[in-house]
Amino acid sequence: METRTKVWLTEDGKHIIGAGKVNLLKAIDEERSLSKACKKLGMSYKHAWLILKKMNERGDQEVVYTVRGGKDQGTFLTEYGKQLIDEYEASRTYIDETVGDDTSWENIAFKLSARNKLIGRVVEVEKGDIVSKVKIEVDPAILTSIVTAEAVDRLDVKEGDELFAIIKSTEVMLARPSRVSAENEDN
């Protein structure tokens, strides 16, 4: 079993670029042609053009430019397009290294603030073969965490358990409260 993540760069809550769009930009950069990039990726020209249009609108900048006519004609990445690829790849590398590091969660209690760590009670566990949903009641709301079935087993999560709901950007993670964490919160 392996852990997998997805990375998107967003602005004002709107997706600018993810893996598929990075692949499109890289193919354009290599082929120096939108139509050749589309053939390489097995994508329709119209679909690729609409993707680029949406990226331009959401990022408020052009990601490609076109030179028509002459021997230097083609479609090329703008500096902004190249910057998006670089930022995406740096983020992707960071996430891959963090998720792949088995020790990255050992000191999680030292990296959390009271604002993103809420104590709650498990009200439902919907276990799948690979992914599970854990619903945690944090009065007055119920939060849903989507985690691996392996994580549910490792944490031995059952209905009625008291857990921390750790809010991290777009995720709700789970952690067992420990005596040390509880003692630190009392002080």
Buried (B, 14 or more C-beta within 10 A) or exposed (E): EEEEEEBBBEEEEEEBBBEEBBBBBBBBBEBBBBEBBBEBBEBEEEEBEEBBEBBBEBBEBBBBEEEEEEEEEBBBBBEBBBBBBEBBEEEBEEEBEEBEEEEEEEEBBEEBEEEBBBBBBBBEBEEEEEBBBBBBBBEEEEBEBEBBBEBBEEBEBEEEBEBBBBBEEEEBBBBEBEEEBEEEEEE
